[in-house]
């Protein structure tokens, strides 16, 4: 049974066909007071369903978007589409110059004003094939969209300057691409400069496990120059090869359009302006679209050079006018039948998102509660981002962290960097469920505000060993507790009695400790365990007893077992959980 996330007590009662009073009573027993119209958290919904013996699936707004975007197209309806590419890299390594150089291959050199309009996405052609480029502000936007569930990029291009080498933002961009599981191509830019050294770039990246294919690795490197145009054709060819090797991009163009919002803004003269990337179907002027909490009729469309468009097919970006408001980057859009339906759906989604946000304020990703967070997902991994004041400190901290015993719980350092903790670090941590460790650095004010809003745990230290201790304690906290057996008492069987309705009753003398009714017990005969079960009944002087101490006699009835003989020993025990203080030793290697 599907139940929407953020459902009220009344809604849940109707879905489960029980009274609201019964749900309120169950929550009161659990220590939570709620009203009839109060939104319930996912945990509360699942707890109530379990108490009532029902199986429910909590559906979030994003899940509904994915379901709406899940189409079963026949293989014969799918046609190749252009791969979608994002360009990332260090701020001064020529991303913008490279993008401009690629775009100029599509725009006539004599056109007045060159590129007349920039809409954040555009297409280029290569050997009868098309490539769609997303001109995002950087890997921050890339990760923010990934955090919202937008999976639109097929290939990433990491730009590295041949005269400057690998920089912190280069590694950051690679970490973001890896975290998103997007294949990437390394474009070694500025090879036309006198002091350019492309081999140094390859050497530095190989130490980061980015090994060129011509060195036996899995990553393609292409030497390019945005200034002279050298290598641009090779770069486009390589992008197409990587896209085809990873997963040949295909889509069905002969249906209603759906896709993702790339960016949006409020233009003073034109109103809400939205850049959409069509991922399936064909978008036409006059279509009514629903994008997140916004809706509207497509009044006009234009491409990246400002030319008017009538239709937009899969992998084609289009700037659209006519929406009621400005949707968020990463929102899904789709075609609906009419504006009335779109308005109703947008209103319902807006209410749904507010209720869901209020009911499920995300618990912080912190070292303190990581055990419960990871245990819920069945995951045994701790993601960490390390920032420090100098590269030497960062390297020392990373080396020390990697030496922490990791036989059962894996420690994964997804990004390292030098300098203050930035909004980009927080976005990456939020999208990857990671902890940020800062050594002799502090978060920037805007990063601190974002971490509070996203619930990301930032730990700052001035002494390395304190960071190591906290991480080690967190890793141990992820371990399943040990189950320890405590022997609470032993009884010797002196005689047996046969009761027709009950079975064999053992007349016993308590040798040691205490025998309790309901406790676990095993029956020993000549030192061998012949049965293990539970003490079903305990009596003394024909009266039921809760427990019998050492030195007294009693009658014991074992559940579902009657073959008790004189001289047997009944050993009562209890099981308890003990928190682990260390990980198990690693398996010996041959």
VEXDREN-2710 file (C-alpha; in Angstrom, 1 decimal):
% VEXDREN-2710
k/r/px/py/pz
1/UNK/0.0/0.0/0.0
2/UNK/1.4/3.4/-1.0
3/UNK/1.1/6.3/1.5
4/UNK/2.3/9.8/0.6
5/UNK/5.1/11.2/2.8
6/UNK/3.9/13.9/5.1
7/UNK/0.4/12.4/5.3
8/UNK/-1.8/13.7/8.2
9/UNK/-3.4/11.5/10.9
10/UNK/-6.7/11.7/9.0
11/UNK/-5.2/10.8/5.7
12/UNK/-3.3/7.8/7.2
13/UNK/-6.5/6.6/8.9
14/UNK/-8.4/6.7/5.6
15/UNK/-5.6/4.9/3.8
16/UNK/-5.3/2.1/6.4
17/UNK/-9.1/2.0/7.0
18/UNK/-8.8/2.6/10.7
19/UNK/-10.1/5.4/12.9
20/UNK/-8.0/8.5/13.5
21/UNK/-8.4/8.0/17.3
22/UNK/-6.7/4.6/17.1
23/UNK/-3.7/6.2/15.3
24/UNK/-3.5/8.9/17.9
25/UNK/-3.7/6.3/20.7
26/UNK/-0.8/4.3/19.1
27/UNK/1.3/7.4/18.9
28/UNK/0.5/8.4/22.5
29/UNK/1.8/4.9/23.6
30/UNK/5.0/5.6/21.6
31/UNK/5.3/8.9/23.5
32/UNK/4.2/11.3/20.7
33/UNK/1.2/13.6/20.9
34/UNK/-0.4/14.6/17.6
35/UNK/-3.5/16.3/16.3
36/UNK/-5.9/15.2/13.6
37/UNK/-4.4/17.4/10.9
38/UNK/-0.8/17.1/11.9
39/UNK/1.6/15.7/9.3
40/UNK/3.4/12.5/10.3
41/UNK/7.0/11.6/9.7
42/UNK/8.0/8.6/7.6
43/UNK/9.1/6.8/10.8
44/UNK/5.8/7.4/12.5
45/UNK/3.8/6.2/9.4
46/UNK/5.9/3.0/9.2
47/UNK/5.6/2.4/13.0
48/UNK/1.8/2.7/12.9
49/UNK/1.6/0.4/9.9
50/UNK/3.7/-2.2/11.7
51/UNK/1.6/-2.0/14.8
52/UNK/-1.5/-2.6/12.7
53/UNK/0.1/-5.5/10.8
54/UNK/0.1/-3.6/7.5
55/UNK/2.8/-3.2/4.9
56/UNK/3.1/0.4/3.5
57/UNK/5.4/2.1/1.1
58/UNK/6.1/5.8/1.9
59/UNK/6.1/7.7/-1.4
60/UNK/8.0/11.0/-1.6
61/UNK/7.4/13.8/-4.1
62/UNK/10.6/12.9/-5.9
63/UNK/9.5/9.3/-6.1
64/UNK/6.3/10.4/-7.8
65/UNK/8.4/12.4/-10.2
66/UNK/10.5/9.4/-11.1
67/UNK/7.4/7.2/-11.5
68/UNK/5.8/9.8/-13.7
69/UNK/9.1/9.9/-15.8
70/UNK/9.3/6.1/-16.0
71/UNK/8.2/5.1/-19.4
72/UNK/8.1/1.7/-21.1
73/UNK/9.1/2.6/-24.6
74/UNK/9.3/-0.2/-27.2
75/UNK/12.8/-0.7/-28.5
76/UNK/11.7/0.2/-32.0
77/UNK/10.5/3.6/-30.8
78/UNK/13.9/4.6/-29.4
79/UNK/16.2/6.6/-31.6
80/UNK/19.7/7.9/-30.8
81/UNK/19.9/11.2/-29.1
82/UNK/22.7/13.7/-28.4
83/UNK/24.8/13.0/-25.3
84/UNK/24.6/15.7/-22.6
85/UNK/27.9/17.0/-21.5
86/UNK/28.9/19.2/-18.5
87/UNK/32.3/21.1/-18.4
88/UNK/34.0/21.5/-15.0
89/UNK/37.5/22.4/-13.7
90/UNK/39.6/25.0/-11.9
91/UNK/38.5/28.6/-12.2
92/UNK/41.4/29.9/-14.3
93/UNK/42.0/26.9/-16.5
94/UNK/39.9/28.0/-19.5
95/UNK/36.5/26.4/-19.1
96/UNK/34.7/29.5/-20.5
97/UNK/37.3/29.9/-23.2
98/UNK/36.9/26.3/-24.2
99/UNK/33.1/26.5/-24.2
100/UNK/33.3/29.7/-26.4
101/UNK/35.7/28.0/-28.8
102/UNK/33.4/25.0/-29.2
103/UNK/30.4/27.3/-29.6
104/UNK/32.1/29.3/-32.3
105/UNK/32.4/26.2/-34.4
106/UNK/28.6/26.4/-34.7
107/UNK/28.1/30.2/-35.2
108/UNK/29.0/31.9/-38.4
109/UNK/32.1/34.1/-37.9
110/UNK/30.5/37.0/-39.8
111/UNK/27.2/37.0/-37.8
112/UNK/26.6/40.3/-36.1
113/UNK/27.4/40.1/-32.5
114/UNK/28.7/36.6/-32.7
115/UNK/26.6/34.6/-30.2
116/UNK/23.5/36.6/-29.8
117/UNK/22.0/34.9/-26.8
118/UNK/23.3/32.7/-24.0
119/UNK/20.8/30.4/-22.4
120/UNK/23.1/28.1/-20.3
121/UNK/23.0/25.2/-22.8
122/UNK/23.7/24.7/-26.5
123/UNK/24.4/22.1/-29.1
124/UNK/27.3/21.4/-31.5
125/UNK/27.7/19.0/-34.4
126/UNK/30.4/16.6/-35.2
127/UNK/30.4/14.1/-38.2
128/UNK/26.6/14.1/-38.4
129/UNK/26.3/13.6/-34.6
130/UNK/25.2/16.2/-32.1
131/UNK/26.5/17.0/-28.6
132/UNK/24.6/19.0/-26.0
133/UNK/26.7/21.1/-23.6
134/UNK/25.4/22.4/-20.3
135/UNK/27.1/25.7/-19.4
136/UNK/26.5/25.5/-15.6
137/UNK/28.2/27.9/-13.2
138/UNK/30.4/25.0/-12.0
139/UNK/30.5/21.8/-10.1
140/UNK/28.5/23.5/-7.2
141/UNK/25.4/23.7/-9.5
142/UNK/26.3/20.2/-10.9
143/UNK/26.2/18.7/-7.4
144/UNK/23.2/20.8/-6.3
145/UNK/21.2/19.3/-9.2
146/UNK/22.4/15.9/-8.4
147/UNK/21.3/16.4/-4.8
148/UNK/17.8/17.1/-6.2
149/UNK/17.8/13.8/-8.1
150/UNK/18.5/15.3/-11.5
151/UNK/20.4/12.7/-13.5
152/UNK/20.8/14.5/-16.9
153/UNK/24.6/14.5/-17.6
154/UNK/26.0/11.6/-19.7
155/UNK/29.6/12.7/-19.8
156/UNK/31.7/15.4/-17.9
157/UNK/34.7/17.2/-19.2
158/UNK/37.4/18.1/-16.7
159/UNK/39.5/21.0/-17.9
160/UNK/43.1/21.3/-16.7
161/UNK/45.6/23.9/-17.8
162/UNK/48.8/22.4/-19.2
163/UNK/50.8/25.3/-17.9
164/UNK/49.4/25.2/-14.3
165/UNK/48.8/21.6/-13.6
166/UNK/46.3/20.0/-11.2
167/UNK/44.7/22.5/-8.7
168/UNK/42.4/22.0/-5.7
169/UNK/39.3/22.7/-7.8
170/UNK/40.4/20.2/-10.4
171/UNK/40.4/17.4/-7.8
172/UNK/37.1/18.8/-6.4
173/UNK/35.5/18.6/-9.9
174/UNK/36.8/15.0/-10.3
175/UNK/35.4/14.1/-6.9
176/UNK/32.0/15.5/-7.8
177/UNK/31.9/13.6/-11.1
178/UNK/32.8/10.4/-9.3
179/UNK/30.3/10.9/-6.6
180/UNK/27.6/11.3/-9.3
181/UNK/28.9/8.2/-11.1
182/UNK/29.3/10.1/-14.4
183/UNK/32.2/9.2/-16.8
184/UNK/34.5/12.0/-17.5
185/UNK/37.1/13.1/-20.1
186/UNK/40.1/15.2/-19.2
187/UNK/40.8/18.1/-21.5
188/UNK/44.3/19.4/-21.1
189/UNK/43.9/23.0/-22.2
190/UNK/46.5/25.7/-23.1
191/UNK/48.9/23.3/-24.8
192/UNK/49.9/26.2/-27.2
193/UNK/51.7/28.0/-24.4
194/UNK/55.5/27.8/-24.2
195/UNK/55.6/26.4/-20.7
196/UNK/52.9/23.9/-21.3
197/UNK/53.6/20.4/-20.0
198/UNK/50.7/18.0/-20.7
199/UNK/52.6/15.0/-19.4
200/UNK/52.9/16.7/-16.0
201/UNK/49.1/16.9/-15.8
202/UNK/48.9/13.2/-16.6
203/UNK/51.5/12.4/-14.0
204/UNK/49.7/14.5/-11.3
205/UNK/46.3/13.0/-12.0
206/UNK/47.6/9.5/-12.1
207/UNK/48.5/9.9/-8.4
208/UNK/44.8/10.6/-7.9
209/UNK/43.8/7.3/-9.6
210/UNK/42.9/9.1/-12.9
211/UNK/45.2/7.1/-15.2
212/UNK/45.3/7.9/-19.0
213/UNK/44.1/5.2/-21.3
214/UNK/47.5/5.3/-23.2
215/UNK/49.2/4.5/-19.9
216/UNK/46.9/1.5/-19.4
217/UNK/44.2/3.3/-17.5
218/UNK/40.5/3.9/-18.0
219/UNK/40.3/7.7/-18.6
220/UNK/40.7/9.5/-21.9
221/UNK/42.9/12.6/-22.1
222/UNK/42.8/15.1/-25.0
223/UNK/45.2/17.9/-25.6
224/UNK/43.4/21.1/-26.6
225/UNK/43.9/24.8/-27.1
226/UNK/40.9/27.1/-26.8
227/UNK/42.9/29.9/-28.3
228/UNK/44.1/28.1/-31.5
229/UNK/41.3/25.6/-31.7
230/UNK/43.8/22.7/-31.6
231/UNK/42.2/19.4/-30.5
232/UNK/38.6/20.5/-30.4
233/UNK/37.5/18.0/-33.0
234/UNK/39.4/15.2/-31.1
235/UNK/37.7/16.3/-27.9
236/UNK/34.2/16.1/-29.4
237/UNK/35.1/12.7/-31.0
238/UNK/36.3/11.4/-27.7
239/UNK/33.2/12.6/-25.9
240/UNK/31.0/10.7/-28.4
241/UNK/33.1/7.6/-28.0
242/UNK/32.9/7.7/-24.1
243/UNK/29.1/8.3/-24.3
244/UNK/28.5/5.4/-26.6
245/UNK/30.8/3.1/-24.6
246/UNK/29.1/3.9/-21.3
247/UNK/25.5/3.7/-22.5
248/UNK/24.3/4.6/-25.9
249/UNK/21.9/7.6/-25.4
250/UNK/18.5/6.9/-26.8
251/UNK/15.0/8.3/-26.4
252/UNK/11.5/8.2/-27.9
253/UNK/10.7/11.5/-29.7
254/UNK/7.2/10.6/-30.8
255/UNK/5.4/11.3/-27.5
256/UNK/4.7/14.1/-25.0
257/UNK/7.8/15.9/-23.8
258/UNK/9.3/15.5/-20.4
259/UNK/12.7/16.5/-19.1
260/UNK/14.6/18.7/-16.6
261/UNK/14.9/22.4/-15.7
262/UNK/18.5/23.5/-16.4
263/UNK/18.2/27.1/-15.1
264/UNK/15.6/29.8/-14.6
265/UNK/15.4/33.5/-13.9
266/UNK/13.0/36.4/-13.6
267/UNK/13.5/38.8/-16.5
268/UNK/12.2/42.3/-15.9
269/UNK/10.7/42.6/-19.4
270/UNK/9.7/39.0/-20.2
271/UNK/8.8/37.5/-16.8
272/UNK/9.8/34.0/-15.8
273/UNK/12.4/32.6/-18.3
274/UNK/13.2/29.0/-18.1
275/UNK/15.8/26.8/-19.8
276/UNK/14.5/23.3/-20.3
277/UNK/16.4/20.2/-21.5
278/UNK/14.0/17.8/-23.3
279/UNK/14.9/14.2/-22.4
280/UNK/12.0/12.4/-24.0
281/UNK/9.3/13.3/-26.5
282/UNK/8.9/16.5/-28.4
283/UNK/8.1/19.9/-26.9
284/UNK/6.0/22.3/-29.0
285/UNK/4.9/25.9/-28.7
286/UNK/1.4/25.9/-27.1
287/UNK/2.0/22.9/-24.9
288/UNK/0.9/23.2/-21.3
289/UNK/3.8/22.2/-19.0
290/UNK/4.1/21.4/-15.3
291/UNK/7.6/22.1/-13.9
292/UNK/7.9/21.5/-10.1
293/UNK/5.5/23.9/-8.4
294/UNK/5.1/26.1/-11.5
295/UNK/3.0/25.7/-14.6
296/UNK/2.1/27.5/-17.8
297/UNK/1.6/27.4/-21.6
298/UNK/4.7/27.6/-23.8
299/UNK/4.2/31.0/-25.5
300/UNK/7.6/31.1/-27.2
301/UNK/10.8/29.0/-27.5
302/UNK/14.3/29.9/-28.7
303/UNK/17.6/28.1/-29.0
304/UNK/21.0/29.2/-27.7
305/UNK/21.6/31.6/-30.6
306/UNK/18.3/33.3/-30.1
307/UNK/16.5/31.7/-33.0
308/UNK/12.8/31.0/-32.7
309/UNK/12.0/27.3/-32.3
310/UNK/8.7/25.6/-32.9
311/UNK/9.6/22.1/-31.6
312/UNK/12.4/20.7/-29.3
313/UNK/13.3/17.1/-29.5
314/UNK/15.3/14.9/-27.0
315/UNK/18.6/16.3/-25.8
316/UNK/17.7/19.7/-27.2
317/UNK/17.8/22.7/-24.8
318/UNK/15.2/25.4/-25.2
319/UNK/14.5/28.7/-23.6
320/UNK/10.8/28.9/-22.7
321/UNK/8.5/31.8/-21.9
322/UNK/5.0/31.4/-20.3
323/UNK/5.5/29.8/-16.9
324/UNK/3.6/31.2/-13.9
325/UNK/6.8/31.4/-11.8
326/UNK/10.5/30.5/-11.6
327/UNK/11.1/26.7/-11.0
328/UNK/14.1/25.4/-9.3
329/UNK/17.1/24.0/-11.2
330/UNK/16.8/20.2/-11.4
331/UNK/12.9/20.2/-11.3
332/UNK/11.3/17.8/-13.6
333/UNK/8.8/19.1/-16.2
334/UNK/6.2/17.3/-18.3
335/UNK/3.2/18.0/-20.5
336/UNK/-0.3/18.0/-19.1
337/UNK/-3.7/18.2/-20.8
338/UNK/-4.8/21.7/-20.0
339/UNK/-4.0/24.7/-17.8
340/UNK/-6.7/23.9/-15.2
341/UNK/-5.2/20.5/-14.6
342/UNK/-1.7/22.0/-14.5
343/UNK/-2.8/24.6/-11.9
344/UNK/-4.4/22.0/-9.7
345/UNK/-1.4/19.7/-9.9
346/UNK/1.0/22.5/-9.1
347/UNK/-1.0/23.5/-6.1
348/UNK/-1.2/20.0/-4.8
349/UNK/2.5/19.6/-5.3
350/UNK/3.2/22.8/-3.4
351/UNK/1.1/21.7/-0.5
352/UNK/2.7/18.3/-0.6
353/UNK/6.2/19.6/-0.5
354/UNK/5.4/21.9/2.5
355/UNK/3.8/19.1/4.4
356/UNK/6.7/16.7/3.6
357/UNK/9.3/19.2/4.6
358/UNK/7.6/19.9/7.9
359/UNK/7.1/16.2/8.7
360/UNK/10.5/15.0/7.7
361/UNK/13.1/17.6/8.7
362/UNK/16.2/15.7/7.8
363/UNK/18.3/14.5/10.7
364/UNK/21.8/15.9/10.6
365/UNK/24.5/13.8/9.2
366/UNK/26.7/13.7/12.3
367/UNK/29.2/11.4/13.9
368/UNK/27.0/11.1/16.9
369/UNK/24.0/9.4/15.2
370/UNK/25.7/7.9/12.2
371/UNK/25.1/4.3/13.5
372/UNK/21.3/4.6/13.3
373/UNK/21.4/6.5/10.0
374/UNK/23.6/3.9/8.3
375/UNK/22.0/0.9/9.9
376/UNK/18.7/1.9/8.4
377/UNK/20.1/1.7/4.9
378/UNK/22.1/-1.4/5.5
379/UNK/25.3/0.5/4.7
380/UNK/28.6/0.2/6.4
381/UNK/30.5/3.2/5.0
382/UNK/31.6/6.6/6.4
383/UNK/32.1/9.3/3.8
384/UNK/34.5/12.1/4.8
385/UNK/35.5/15.5/3.2
386/UNK/38.9/16.8/4.6
387/UNK/39.8/20.5/4.4
388/UNK/43.0/21.9/5.9
389/UNK/45.2/25.1/6.0
390/UNK/48.0/23.6/4.0
391/UNK/48.4/20.6/1.7
392/UNK/50.9/19.0/4.1
393/UNK/48.4/19.0/7.0
394/UNK/45.7/17.6/4.7
395/UNK/48.0/14.8/3.5
396/UNK/49.0/13.9/7.0
397/UNK/45.4/13.8/8.2
398/UNK/44.3/11.7/5.2
399/UNK/47.2/9.2/5.8
400/UNK/46.3/8.9/9.4
401/UNK/42.6/8.4/8.7
402/UNK/43.4/5.7/6.1
403/UNK/45.4/3.8/8.6
404/UNK/42.4/3.4/10.9
405/UNK/41.3/-0.2/11.0
406/UNK/38.6/-0.8/8.3
407/UNK/37.9/-4.5/8.2
408/UNK/34.2/-4.2/8.8
409/UNK/33.3/-0.5/8.1
410/UNK/34.8/1.3/5.1
411/UNK/36.2/4.8/5.5
412/UNK/35.8/6.7/2.2
413/UNK/37.5/10.1/1.7
414/UNK/35.5/11.5/-1.2
415/UNK/37.3/14.9/-1.3
416/UNK/40.2/16.8/0.1
417/UNK/41.2/20.4/-0.3
418/UNK/43.1/23.4/1.1
419/UNK/41.4/26.5/2.4
420/UNK/38.2/27.5/4.2
421/UNK/35.2/25.2/4.1
422/UNK/32.9/26.5/1.3
423/UNK/29.4/26.1/0.1
424/UNK/30.7/23.7/-2.6
425/UNK/32.0/21.4/0.2
426/UNK/28.7/21.5/2.0
427/UNK/26.7/20.7/-1.2
428/UNK/29.0/17.7/-1.9
429/UNK/28.6/16.5/1.7
430/UNK/24.8/16.9/1.5
431/UNK/24.5/15.0/-1.7
432/UNK/26.9/12.3/-0.6
433/UNK/25.8/12.0/3.1
434/UNK/29.3/12.9/4.2
435/UNK/31.0/14.5/7.3
436/UNK/33.3/17.5/6.8
437/UNK/36.5/17.6/8.8
438/UNK/38.3/20.9/9.0
439/UNK/41.9/21.1/10.2
440/UNK/43.0/24.6/11.2
441/UNK/40.3/26.1/9.0
442/UNK/36.7/27.3/9.6
443/UNK/33.6/27.3/7.4
444/UNK/32.8/30.5/5.6
445/UNK/29.7/32.3/6.9
446/UNK/27.6/31.3/3.9
447/UNK/28.8/27.7/4.2
448/UNK/27.9/27.6/7.9
449/UNK/24.4/28.8/7.1
450/UNK/24.0/26.2/4.3
451/UNK/25.3/23.4/6.6
452/UNK/22.7/24.4/9.3
453/UNK/20.0/24.4/6.6
454/UNK/21.1/21.1/5.1
455/UNK/22.0/19.4/8.3
456/UNK/25.6/18.7/7.4
457/UNK/28.0/18.0/10.3
458/UNK/31.2/20.1/10.2
459/UNK/33.9/19.2/12.7
460/UNK/36.9/21.5/13.1
461/UNK/40.1/20.5/14.9
462/UNK/43.5/21.9/15.7
463/UNK/45.1/18.6/16.8
464/UNK/45.2/15.7/14.3
465/UNK/44.9/12.9/16.9
466/UNK/41.5/14.3/18.2
467/UNK/40.1/14.0/14.6
468/UNK/41.5/10.5/14.4
469/UNK/39.8/9.6/17.7
470/UNK/36.5/10.9/16.7
471/UNK/36.5/9.1/13.4
472/UNK/37.6/5.8/15.0
473/UNK/34.8/6.1/17.6
474/UNK/32.3/6.7/14.8
475/UNK/33.6/3.6/12.9
476/UNK/33.3/1.5/16.0
477/UNK/29.8/2.9/16.5
478/UNK/28.8/1.5/13.1
479/UNK/29.6/-2.1/14.2
480/UNK/26.9/-4.5/15.1
481/UNK/27.0/-5.1/18.9
482/UNK/28.4/-8.4/20.2
483/UNK/25.8/-10.8/21.6
484/UNK/27.1/-12.0/25.0
485/UNK/25.6/-15.0/26.9
486/UNK/25.3/-14.7/30.7
487/UNK/24.7/-17.9/32.7
488/UNK/22.2/-17.0/35.4
489/UNK/21.7/-20.4/37.1
490/UNK/22.0/-24.2/37.0
491/UNK/19.6/-26.8/38.3
492/UNK/20.0/-30.5/38.7
493/UNK/17.1/-32.8/37.8
494/UNK/16.5/-35.1/40.9
495/UNK/13.3/-36.7/39.7
496/UNK/10.6/-36.4/37.0
497/UNK/6.8/-36.3/37.0
498/UNK/4.5/-37.0/34.1
499/UNK/1.5/-34.7/33.7
500/UNK/-1.0/-35.7/31.0
501/UNK/-1.8/-32.2/29.9
502/UNK/1.6/-30.6/30.5
503/UNK/4.2/-33.2/29.7
504/UNK/7.3/-34.1/31.8
505/UNK/8.0/-31.9/34.8
506/UNK/11.5/-32.0/36.2
507/UNK/11.9/-31.9/40.0
508/UNK/15.1/-29.9/40.4
509/UNK/17.5/-28.6/43.0
510/UNK/19.1/-25.2/42.2
511/UNK/22.9/-25.7/42.3
512/UNK/23.9/-22.2/41.4
513/UNK/22.5/-18.7/40.7
514/UNK/18.8/-18.1/40.0
515/UNK/16.4/-19.9/37.7
516/UNK/13.8/-17.5/36.2
517/UNK/10.5/-18.3/34.4
518/UNK/10.6/-17.5/30.7
519/UNK/14.4/-17.4/30.5
520/UNK/16.4/-19.3/27.8
521/UNK/17.7/-22.7/28.9
522/UNK/19.6/-25.7/27.7
523/UNK/19.5/-29.2/28.9
524/UNK/22.8/-30.9/29.5
525/UNK/23.2/-34.7/29.7
526/UNK/26.7/-36.0/30.5
527/UNK/28.1/-32.5/29.5
528/UNK/26.4/-32.6/26.1
529/UNK/23.6/-30.2/25.0
530/UNK/20.6/-32.3/24.1
531/UNK/18.0/-29.4/23.9
532/UNK/17.9/-25.7/23.9
533/UNK/14.7/-23.7/24.5
534/UNK/12.8/-21.8/27.1
535/UNK/11.6/-22.4/30.6
536/UNK/7.8/-22.4/30.2
537/UNK/6.7/-23.0/33.8
538/UNK/8.4/-22.7/37.2
539/UNK/6.6/-23.9/40.4
540/UNK/7.5/-24.2/44.0
541/UNK/5.1/-25.9/46.6
542/UNK/2.4/-26.1/43.9
543/UNK/2.5/-22.3/43.4
544/UNK/3.8/-20.5/40.3
545/UNK/7.1/-18.8/41.0
546/UNK/8.8/-16.0/39.1
547/UNK/12.3/-17.1/40.1
548/UNK/13.9/-19.6/42.5
549/UNK/17.2/-19.0/44.2
550/UNK/20.2/-21.3/44.9
551/UNK/19.7/-24.0/47.5
552/UNK/15.9/-24.4/46.9
553/UNK/13.9/-27.0/45.1
554/UNK/11.4/-26.4/42.3
555/UNK/9.5/-27.9/39.4
556/UNK/10.6/-26.9/35.9
557/UNK/8.7/-27.5/32.7
558/UNK/10.6/-26.9/29.4
559/UNK/8.6/-25.7/26.4
560/UNK/8.1/-28.4/23.7
561/UNK/10.5/-30.9/25.3
562/UNK/9.6/-33.9/27.5
563/UNK/12.6/-36.3/27.4
564/UNK/14.1/-35.1/30.7
565/UNK/15.9/-37.7/32.8
566/UNK/17.3/-37.9/36.3
567/UNK/20.8/-36.4/36.6
568/UNK/20.3/-33.9/33.7
569/UNK/21.5/-30.3/34.3
570/UNK/19.2/-27.4/33.3
571/UNK/21.3/-24.3/32.6
572/UNK/19.4/-21.0/32.4
573/UNK/21.0/-18.1/30.5
574/UNK/20.3/-14.6/29.1
575/UNK/21.6/-12.9/26.0
576/UNK/22.6/-9.2/26.0
577/UNK/24.1/-6.8/23.5
578/UNK/27.5/-5.4/24.3
579/UNK/28.8/-2.4/22.4
580/UNK/31.9/-3.1/20.3
581/UNK/35.1/-1.3/21.2
582/UNK/37.2/-2.4/18.2
583/UNK/36.8/-3.9/14.8
584/UNK/37.6/-7.6/14.1
585/UNK/41.1/-8.5/13.1
586/UNK/41.6/-8.6/9.3
587/UNK/41.7/-11.9/7.6
588/UNK/45.2/-13.3/7.2
589/UNK/46.5/-13.0/3.7
590/UNK/48.4/-15.7/1.9
END
